[in-house]
Amino acid sequence: MTHQFIKNRDIILFGLQSWSSEIAFNLKDMAFELARENRVLFVNRALDRRTAIKNIFSGSKNEEYTGDGLEKITDRLWVFHPHITLESVNWSPFYFMFDYFNRINTRNLAGEIGKAVSGLGFSDCLLINDNDFFRGLYLGEFLGIGDTVFYLRDFLTLQPYFKKFGARCEKLMIEKARLVAANSMFLARYARQWNPNSVYIGQGFSRQNFPGGNPPEPEDLEKIPLPRIGYFGALTALRLDTDLIGFISEALPEMSIVLAGPVDNDFLKSSLTGRKNIFFLGPKKPEETESYLRHFTVCINPQKINPQTAGNYPRKIDEYLYCGKPVVATDTPAMELFREYVYLSRDRQEFIVNIRKAVEESRSPSEDRIRRKIEFARSHSWENSVGALGDAYFSLKKDSGEPRE
């Protein structure tokens, strides 16, 4: 596929996650891809006052950075660590108070970013905001950047932290962005309510974590009996159906349910812990992904069906398919893209039936089906996703009569 890639630009990436996060995330992958043809500044998440105080009382260390706060990753990619603590404004009782102090926070943050931009000699910047409709709402204005892209990849407004002011800020952010780029067709349609320049660009996954070959079986998997029904990723009660997992455990006592990934407190409160055929393996490094997936019999994604998961692009499905694994997943709108390659399940009983089918598939795999799975997953690359972003960006410039760079 031929794309119009954004090239020879100075790009600022701004979002909710920190560069040092142990969990792979989209903006970091996009940073490396964009830096192939552009100079890129990734702005690390600035600390807020509430978190700083909480860290002191919990004994956690607040990171401090000296000098200009710039960390060079490659010849074209830098991470900037802002020397600033923002006020915690989300707990304001009224929107006008939140908005007032949020503007002050953003002005101060923009001042810090401006120093880094000036130090690197960046000019005529493109700003890509990854889902941060609080801190990013006024960032383009304070930085003097009109070329803004809002990257929409999740329904954050449903999370408790964003419930009070999130819906209002997200709508405003979508309206004012020059372009909204969504990683699922569902979210692109959602954004078009307020901005007609909302497009689907797909996404990729971290191929560097899949060198191929035949990785050795991890030690903590060796003693777990086959067949192994595996999930690899964050275990959060907001997204995963713990009742469904429990039902699978009871309906298929002869199978091992393997859950590898960090666990949130609500998930731990479920009735899953202590069951004989459910194994919690804890957090894993991104580079360990393939070694676990290769030794699962079947891979699953037992999501809850709710607005939070409806448009959520299931990155792990690409990872599962890239390893050629039989996959069983909840049938959500975002999963429609994968229907040909995955056993989609509308209810508990169908999930059980499909797991049995998937186990049988693993016993007599079709080489042609495995090849098609791998090719499909390979097509979901960050190169194609960033290329689709460029296509949409230049189409918008053409429609507005602007010259292409």
Secondary structure by P-SEA (a helix, b strand, c coil): cccccccccbbbbbccccccccccccaaaaaaaaaccbbbbbbcccccaaaaaaaaaaccccccccccccccccccbbbbbbccccccccccccaaaaaaaaaaaaaaaaaaaaaaaaaacccbbbbbbcccccccccccccccccbbbbbbcccccccccccccaaaaaaaaaaaccbbbbccaaaaaaaccccccccccccccccccccccccccccccccccccccccccccccccccaaaaaaaaaacccbbbbbbcccccccccccccccccccccccccccaaaaaaaacccccccccccccccccccaaaaaaaaaccbbbbccccccccccccccccccaaaaaaaaaaaaaaaacccaaaaaaaaaaaaaccaaaaaaaaaaaaaaaaaaaccccc
